């Protein structure tokens, strides 16, 4: 048996070194929201021949189109984000690009999100995360018949949330990475994965408690982590390898969504063993001292 819990404060230090820069960035710079939350227009064009991104930006700015961002979404295909424009103005923009570039672009997508809808979506996102966290705490507490399991599981879950949001805050500041509805999907998926992995370890601790009721709780935790470590790593690595392949070979439009899932999977695997279990051990020791 490996004495994993001997280094529990080292695990917390490692988590702090990752979380603190992200929290600082969140407070100082915040997140960079996409038009899904702020409102705006999304237009996707495909060109017959290769066109430089800088050339499209130059043409649009000269014709008083304020471009927020532009990214490649495929071969000779670009995704443009602009402030809200009315339906019909996109045809003028298409004509301008066709005249200046000598080739008419094919419009694949045109979406406009108003600021009101963006605020409503942001509120729903926050409510969804709070409800998910509340249901998870309630279920884990009920399943294990002890509030400490639910509280420690949710603290580990918030660890993963802070890691993910903090890193994307830094990416938004340094690389102009925006968060959209796909990012929200990634956050909720990460929360589910994190708690699932935590419950596996907790369930093994509970079984060991029934079989060896007089054994020290920290030793039970060490044994439970040792027995479930290989399962957790094998399970997580299959997901991580698939996500790395998607990140390297997938399209530009899902690149940051895949990265969010990858960060969340790594963080969730770490926190389930090295945050959730040590928190449980510390809670139990404080309870015994009282």
N, C-alpha and C positions, 0 to 999 in steps of 0.2 A: 504493500500500500504506500502510495506517495503522499507526503504531508503537504498537500496543496494549500491548505488554510494557514500554514506558517507564514506565507508571504502575502497575506490578504491586503495589508496596507500598501505593499508595492503595486498590487493590481489597481488599487484606488488611485495611486500616484500616476500610473500610466494613463488611466482614464482622464485624470485632471489635466495632464499635459496635452491631451487631444481636445478636451472640451473647452478649456479656458480660452485659447485663441479664437475658437469659434464663437463663444459667448461674447468676447470682446468685439469681434467683427459684427455680431448681431446688434449689439448696443451702439456701436460707432457707425456702422454702414448700413445695417439692416439687410433685407433680402431684395433682390431685383425682380419685381413681379412682371409677368408677361401681360399681354393684352387681355388674357382670360380674367385678370383681376383688375386691371386699370382701365380697360376699355380701349378699343382701337380697331384697326383693320388689318386683316391678314390676306395677302394675295400671293398666289403661287403661279409662276410662269415657267414654261419650258421653251427653250430656243432650239432651232434646228442645228445651229453651229455653236461652237464654244464661244462664250462671252465672258470677259473679265468682270469680276464683281465690282471693281473700282470704277469701271466704265458706266455700269448701271447707276451707281451712286452719284457719279458726276452728272449724268443726264437728268436724273430726277431732281437733284438739288438746283440745277440751273433753271428748271421749270417749276420751281417753288413747291415741290413735293417733299415734305419733311419725313425723311426715312429714319425710323428708330433703329432698325437692324435689318441685316440681310444675311441669309445663310444658304449654303448649297444643300439641296434635298435629293439630289440624284444627278444623273448625267445631263448636263446643260439645263438643269432645273434649279430655280432659286425661290426661296420663301422670303417675302418682303413683309415687314411689320411697319405700319404707319399709324399716325393719329386717325381717329374716325373720319372716313370719307363717305359720301353718299353714293348709292348705287347709280352708276352711270359715269362717275368720275374715273372709275377704273378703266373704262373704254378709252377715255381721253389719254390716260397714262399709258395704256397699251399702244395707242397710235403714236404717242411721242417716242416711245422706245423703238417701235417699228421703223419710224422715219429716220431716227438717228443711228440705229444699228444696221439698217438695211435688211432686216429680217423681222417678220411679224411674230411676236411671241404667242404661244398658245396658253390661254388662261385655264389652269387646272383647278383653281380654288379661289373663292372670294368669300370672306367672312367678316362681319362687323359686329363687335361687341360693345354695347353702350356702357358708360361708367356705372350706371345704376345696376345693371346685370352683373358687372364685375364685383361691386361691393356685396351684392347678395350672394354671389358664389363664394367670396372670401368668408362671409359669416357662416355659411353652410359648412365650409371646410373646417373651421374652428369647432363648430358644434359637433361635427362628425368625429373629430379626434377626441374631444372630451367624452362623448357618448361611448366611443370604443374603449377608452381607458376605464371609464366607470363600469361598463359591463364586464370587462376583463377582471378588474379587481373583485367585483361581486362574485363572479364565477369561480375564480381561484380560491377565494376565501370560503365559499360554500363547499367546494370540492374537497378541500383539505381540512375543513372544520376548524380553521385557525386563521385569524386576521393577519398574522405576521407573514404568512406565505403570500397572501394577496398584496400586502403593502410592499414587500421586498421585490416581488415580481414586477409591480408597476414602477418602482424606482429604477429597476434595471431597464425597463421599457423606455422611461423618460431619458435615461442615459443614451440609448440608441437614437432617440429623437433629437436630442441636443447635438450629438455627434453629426448626424446627417444634416440638420438645418444649419449648424455652425459651419460645416465644410462648404455647403452651397452658398452661404453668405460670403465666405472668402472667395469662392469661385466667381460669384457675381461681381465682386469688387475688382478682382484682378483680371478675369477673363470675360466679363459681361455675360455670364450665364444667367438666364432667366428661369424663374420657377413658374410652372403652369399646372394645369389639371393633372397631367401625367406625373408630376412631382408629388402631388397630393396622393395619387394612387400608390406611388412608391412608398410614401410615409406610412400609409395605412397597412400596406403589405408587410413592411418591415416590423411594425408593431405586432402583427399577428405571428410572424416568424419568430421574433424574439421571445414572446411569451410561450410559444409552443416548445421551444428548446428548453426554456426554464422549467416548464412543467415536467419534462422528462426527468431532469435531475431531481426536482422536488419529490416526484413520485418514488424514485429510488430511495431517497432519504426516509420517506414515510414507511416504506417497506422494511428498511433496516431497523427503524425505531420499533416496529412491531416484533421483529425477530430478536432484537438485542436491546431490550428496554433499559438495561443498566449500563450500557456502553456510553462513554462520553459523546456528546453531540458533535463535537468537532471531529472526532475520529469517524463517526458515521458519515459526516459530510465529505471527509477525505475519501472514504471508501466509495461513496456514491459517485463522486466526481471521477475517480479512477475507473469505475465500471462503465460509466456512460461517455467517457471522453472519446473513445474510438468511434462510437456511434455518432456523436455530435460532429466530429471532424469529417467522417466519411459522408455524412448527409450534407454538410455545408460545402465541402469541396466539390461535390457533383454540381451544386448550384453555382458556385464561384467559377468553375471552369466554363460552364455554359454561358454565364454572363460576360466573362472576359472575351469569349469568342464573338458574342453579339456586339460588344463594345468596339472590338477591332474591325469587325466585318459588316456590322449592321449599318443602316442608313443614318444620315445626319439628324433626322427628325426624332429618332429614339435614342440617340447617343447619351444624352444627359439623364434620361429616364433609366436606362440600363446602368449608368454609373451610380445613380441613387440607390438602386437595388443592390448593386455590388457593395457599396459602402455599408448599407444597412445589414446585409448578410454577414459581412465580416464583423461588424460591431455587435450584431445580435449573437453571433456565436461566442464572441469574447465575453459579453456581459452576462450571458446565461450561466456561465461557469465561474467567471472571475469577478462578478459584481453581485449577482443575485444570491449565490451561495454564501460568500463571505458576509453579506449583510444579514443573512439568516443566522449565521454563527454568532455574530456580534450581538444581535437581538437576544438570542438564547442565553448568552453569557451574562448580559445585563439583567435578564429575568432571573437567572439563578442567583446572582449576587443579592438581589432584593429579597 
